Amino acid sequence: MPMRADLSAALRAALPVMLGYVTIGIPCGVMAAEVGLGPAAAFLLSSTFYSGAGQFMMASLALAGTPIASMIASVALVSTRQLLYSAALSPYLASAPRPLATLFAATVTDESFGVNLDRFAADEAWGPERATAVNLMSMLSWAFANALGAAVGPALAIPTTVMSFAMTSIFVCLLVSRSWTFVTAVVVSVSVASVLLLKALGAGSVSVLVGALAGIAAGLACGSFEREGRGSRR
């Protein structure tokens, strides 16, 4: 019974991400087909190298004839944001069994990170089991969508602008659904402003990482000021 409750709670939390992954996983699979990957290979890649941004980047760079070393360096740079996720989530996994913690760490993405961090902070019943189930459900929906996209291949002519908006819409959905505080507003405002400024200056993909770091720094500073203010009033 507890396992059934955990799976039900995880499915409710993961469903928006899973649906969003279908909309962007199919175009990603189409791009994978263009570089020679079949459905089975696309599924295997998506369930092992589980990174939407990384997979889109690999396909784009491969189609452009980019050298392997440059591809590895570019994808590694984009993936450095996972270091931030590890730092934020590690306190909640401290007491989890090592195999479960390892599986959880291997299946974290941007969207499942947002879902789980919010649940860990707001729901006392949310534990490593439910969090890992969210990761796995999201991963499977992504992998199956990629396999489907690779199967139908170039027959689906999906504009790049549509694919980009589909990926953005997942983050918008997650952001709107969470409870807003002053600190949250500061983090979002600073992150968005930083990314837009860096993009305008030509920073490229690095702007996303730097913008996220700026938002986190601003949030930590505001949180510290709030705690100090509450302490002084006591």
C-alpha positions as CSV (number, residue, x, y, z in Angstrom):
1,M,0.0,0.0,0.0
2,P,2.7,2.6,0.8
3,M,4.4,1.8,-2.5
4,R,1.1,2.4,-4.4
5,A,0.7,5.7,-2.6
6,D,4.2,6.7,-3.4
7,L,3.7,5.9,-7.1
8,S,0.4,7.7,-7.3
9,A,1.9,10.8,-5.7
10,A,4.9,10.7,-8.0
11,L,2.7,10.3,-11.1
12,R,0.6,13.3,-10.1
13,A,3.8,15.4,-9.7
14,A,5.5,14.1,-12.8
15,L,2.6,14.2,-15.2
16,P,3.1,17.9,-16.4
17,V,6.7,17.1,-17.1
18,M,5.9,13.8,-18.8
19,L,3.4,15.5,-21.1
20,G,5.8,18.3,-21.9
21,Y,8.5,15.8,-22.7
22,V,6.4,14.2,-25.3
23,T,6.1,17.5,-27.2
24,I,9.8,18.1,-27.2
25,G,11.0,14.5,-27.2
26,I,9.4,13.7,-30.6
27,P,11.3,16.6,-32.4
28,C,14.5,15.6,-30.6
29,G,14.0,12.0,-32.0
30,V,13.4,13.5,-35.4
31,M,16.7,15.3,-35.2
32,A,18.4,12.0,-34.0
33,A,17.0,10.3,-37.0
34,E,18.6,12.9,-39.2
35,V,22.1,12.0,-37.9
36,G,21.5,8.3,-38.4
37,L,20.0,7.0,-35.1
38,G,17.1,4.5,-35.2
39,P,14.3,4.2,-32.6
40,A,16.2,1.7,-30.5
41,A,19.4,3.8,-30.4
42,A,17.4,6.9,-29.7
43,F,15.7,5.2,-26.8
44,L,19.0,3.9,-25.4
45,L,20.7,7.3,-25.7
46,S,17.7,9.1,-24.1
47,S,17.7,6.7,-21.1
48,T,21.4,6.8,-20.5
49,F,22.5,10.3,-21.6
50,Y,19.4,11.8,-20.1
51,S,19.7,15.4,-21.1
52,G,17.3,17.2,-23.4
53,A,19.5,20.2,-24.0
54,G,22.5,18.0,-24.5
55,Q,20.8,15.8,-27.0
56,F,19.4,18.7,-29.0
57,M,22.9,20.2,-29.0
58,M,24.6,17.0,-30.0
59,A,22.3,16.5,-33.0
60,S,22.6,20.1,-34.1
61,L,26.4,20.1,-33.8
62,A,26.6,16.7,-35.6
63,L,24.5,18.0,-38.5
64,A,26.8,21.1,-38.7
65,G,29.9,18.8,-38.9
66,T,31.4,19.9,-35.6
67,P,34.5,17.9,-34.4
68,I,33.9,15.4,-31.7
69,A,36.1,17.2,-29.2
70,S,34.2,20.4,-29.6
71,M,30.9,18.6,-29.2
72,I,32.1,17.0,-26.0
73,A,33.3,20.4,-24.6
74,S,30.1,22.2,-25.5
75,V,27.7,19.6,-24.0
76,A,29.9,19.3,-20.9
77,L,29.7,23.1,-20.4
78,V,25.9,23.1,-20.7
79,S,25.7,20.2,-18.3
80,T,27.6,22.0,-15.5
81,R,24.3,23.1,-14.1
82,Q,23.9,19.6,-12.7
83,L,26.5,20.7,-10.0
84,L,24.0,23.2,-8.7
85,Y,21.3,20.5,-8.6
86,S,23.5,18.2,-6.6
87,A,24.3,20.9,-4.0
88,A,20.6,21.7,-3.6
89,L,19.2,18.2,-3.4
90,S,22.0,16.4,-1.5
91,P,20.6,17.3,2.0
92,Y,17.3,15.5,1.2
93,L,19.1,12.3,0.0
94,A,21.6,12.1,2.9
95,S,19.8,9.2,4.6
96,A,18.8,7.4,1.5
97,P,20.4,4.0,0.7
98,R,23.4,4.4,-1.7
99,P,21.8,2.5,-4.6
100,L,18.7,4.6,-4.5
101,A,20.7,7.8,-4.1
102,T,22.8,6.8,-7.1
103,L,19.8,6.1,-9.3
104,F,18.2,9.4,-8.2
105,A,21.3,11.3,-9.1
106,A,21.6,9.6,-12.5
107,T,18.1,10.6,-13.5
108,V,17.8,14.2,-12.4
109,T,16.9,16.8,-15.1
110,D,16.0,20.5,-15.0
111,E,12.3,19.8,-14.7
112,S,12.4,16.9,-12.3
113,F,14.8,18.9,-10.2
114,G,12.2,21.7,-9.9
115,V,9.4,19.4,-9.1
116,N,11.3,17.5,-6.4
117,L,12.9,20.5,-4.8
118,D,9.5,22.1,-4.4
119,R,8.0,18.9,-3.0
120,F,10.9,18.3,-0.6
121,A,10.5,21.8,0.8
122,A,6.7,21.7,1.1
123,D,5.7,18.1,1.7
124,E,7.0,16.2,4.8
125,A,5.9,12.9,3.2
126,W,8.0,13.5,0.1
127,G,11.1,11.2,0.3
128,P,13.8,9.7,-2.0
129,E,11.5,7.0,-3.2
130,R,8.9,9.4,-4.6
131,A,11.5,11.7,-5.9
132,T,13.2,8.9,-7.8
133,A,9.9,7.7,-9.2
134,V,9.3,11.2,-10.6
135,N,12.7,11.0,-12.2
136,L,12.1,7.6,-13.8
137,M,8.6,8.4,-15.0
138,S,9.9,11.6,-16.6
139,M,12.9,9.7,-18.1
140,L,10.7,7.0,-19.7
141,S,8.3,9.5,-21.2
142,W,11.3,11.3,-22.7
143,A,12.9,8.1,-24.0
144,F,9.7,6.8,-25.6
145,A,9.0,10.1,-27.2
146,N,12.5,10.2,-28.7
147,A,12.1,6.7,-30.0
148,L,8.8,7.7,-31.6
149,G,10.4,10.7,-33.2
150,A,13.2,8.7,-34.6
151,A,10.7,6.2,-36.0
152,V,8.7,8.7,-37.9
153,G,11.8,10.7,-38.8
154,P,11.8,13.6,-41.2
155,A,8.1,13.0,-42.1
156,L,7.4,15.4,-39.2
157,A,8.4,18.8,-40.3
158,I,8.3,20.6,-37.0
159,P,9.7,24.2,-37.0
160,T,12.6,25.0,-34.7
161,T,10.6,27.8,-33.1
162,V,7.9,25.4,-32.0
163,M,10.4,23.0,-30.5
164,S,12.0,25.9,-28.6
165,F,8.7,27.2,-27.2
166,A,7.7,23.6,-26.1
167,M,10.8,23.4,-24.0
168,T,10.3,26.8,-22.6
169,S,6.6,26.1,-21.8
170,I,7.6,23.3,-19.3
171,F,9.6,25.7,-17.2
172,V,6.8,28.3,-17.3
173,C,4.3,25.7,-16.2
174,L,6.5,24.6,-13.3
175,L,7.2,28.2,-12.3
176,V,3.6,29.3,-12.3
177,S,2.5,26.2,-10.3
178,R,4.8,26.8,-7.4
179,S,4.1,29.0,-4.3
180,W,5.5,32.5,-4.8
181,T,7.5,34.3,-2.1
182,F,9.6,37.5,-2.2
183,V,12.8,35.4,-2.5
184,T,11.3,33.4,-5.4
185,A,10.4,36.6,-7.2
186,V,13.9,38.0,-6.7
187,V,15.5,34.7,-8.1
188,V,13.3,34.7,-11.2
189,S,13.8,38.4,-11.9
190,V,17.5,38.4,-11.5
191,S,17.9,35.2,-13.5
192,V,15.7,36.4,-16.4
193,A,17.4,39.9,-16.5
194,S,20.9,38.3,-16.4
195,V,20.2,35.9,-19.2
196,L,18.6,38.6,-21.4
197,L,21.5,40.9,-20.8
198,L,24.1,38.2,-21.5
199,K,22.3,37.1,-24.6
200,A,22.3,40.7,-25.9
201,L,26.0,40.9,-25.2
202,G,26.6,37.7,-27.3
203,A,27.4,35.3,-24.5
204,G,25.5,32.4,-26.1
205,S,24.7,29.3,-24.1
206,V,27.0,30.4,-21.2
207,S,24.4,33.0,-20.4
208,V,21.9,30.4,-19.1
209,L,24.4,29.0,-16.6
210,V,25.7,32.5,-15.5
211,G,22.1,33.8,-15.2
212,A,21.1,30.8,-13.1
213,L,24.1,31.4,-10.8
214,A,23.2,35.1,-10.5
215,G,19.6,34.2,-9.6
216,I,20.8,31.7,-6.9
217,A,23.2,34.2,-5.4
218,A,20.5,36.8,-5.2
219,G,18.1,34.4,-3.6
220,L,20.6,33.3,-1.0
221,A,21.4,36.9,-0.2
222,C,17.7,37.8,0.2
223,G,17.1,34.7,2.3
224,S,20.0,35.6,4.5
225,F,18.6,39.2,5.0
226,E,15.2,37.8,5.8
227,R,16.5,35.5,8.5
228,E,18.6,38.3,10.0
229,G,15.6,40.5,10.0
230,R,13.5,37.9,11.8
231,G,16.3,37.4,14.3
232,S,16.7,41.0,15.1
233,R,12.9,41.5,15.7
234,R,13.1,38.7,18.3
